[in-house]
Amino acid sequence: MLEKNQAVLYKKNAAVITEIEGDKFVIKYRTAAATDTGKAAKYETVKVREKDIAALPSKNVTIEKVLAFNDEAAGAKIAEAHELLQSDE
């Protein structure tokens, strides 16, 4: 069962359920990242059906926390994996 403030995936994007309205879920996800020139990240809020999203295991998160985790933790793991692959050649 999906709950408010639960992290989900929507069209390959990390999102957070912000409201539940009957059989619809209001989610918030990032549509554009912040830029080096100072432009803020852009977010969109949409209503979706349960079949349109996939639950992630954490609860009580914000979209900013989900995206910060993806940006920092995943980037470090990818860099580490890339280095390991390069060292095997």
C-alpha positions in Angstrom: 0.0 0.0 0.0 1.3 3.4 -1.0 1.4 6.2 1.6 2.0 10.0 1.7 5.7 11.0 1.6 6.7 7.6 0.1 9.4 7.6 -2.5 8.3 6.2 -5.9 9.5 5.9 -9.5 7.5 7.6 -12.2 8.6 7.3 -15.8 12.2 6.5 -14.7 12.3 9.5 -12.4 12.4 9.6 -8.6 9.3 11.1 -7.1 7.5 11.5 -3.8 3.8 11.1 -3.1 2.6 14.4 -1.7 -1.1 13.7 -1.5 -3.6 10.8 -1.9 -6.9 11.7 -3.5 -9.1 8.6 -3.7 -7.5 6.3 -6.2 -5.1 9.0 -7.5 -1.8 9.9 -6.1 -0.3 13.4 -6.4 3.4 13.1 -6.9 6.3 15.6 -7.2 9.3 15.0 -9.4 12.2 17.0 -10.9 11.8 18.0 -14.5 15.1 19.9 -14.8 18.2 20.0 -12.7 19.8 23.1 -11.2 22.4 24.6 -13.4 25.9 25.9 -12.7 24.7 29.4 -13.8 22.4 29.6 -10.7 19.1 28.5 -12.2 17.1 26.5 -9.6 15.9 23.0 -10.2 12.4 22.7 -11.7 9.8 20.4 -10.2 6.4 19.3 -11.5 3.4 18.0 -9.6 1.0 15.5 -11.3 -1.9 13.2 -10.5 -1.3 9.6 -11.4 -2.8 6.1 -10.9 -1.2 3.5 -8.8 -0.3 1.5 -12.0 1.8 4.5 -13.2 4.2 4.4 -10.3 6.5 1.9 -8.5 7.1 2.1 -4.8 10.6 2.5 -3.4 11.4 1.1 0.1 11.8 4.4 2.0 9.1 6.4 3.6 8.8 10.0 5.0 11.1 11.6 2.4 11.1 14.7 0.3 11.8 14.9 -3.4 14.9 16.9 -2.5 16.2 14.1 -0.3 15.5 11.5 -2.9 17.3 13.5 -5.6 20.2 14.4 -3.4 20.8 10.7 -2.6 20.7 9.8 -6.3 23.1 12.6 -7.3 25.7 12.1 -4.6 25.6 8.4 -3.7 24.9 7.0 -7.1 27.5 9.3 -8.7 30.1 8.1 -6.3 29.3 4.4 -6.9 29.3 4.9 -10.7 32.7 6.6 -10.5 34.1 3.8 -8.3 32.7 1.2 -10.7 34.3 3.0 -13.7 37.6 3.2 -12.0 37.5 -0.6 -11.2 36.6 -1.3 -14.8 39.5 0.9 -16.1 42.0 -0.9 -13.8 41.1 -4.3 -15.3 42.2 -3.3 -18.8 
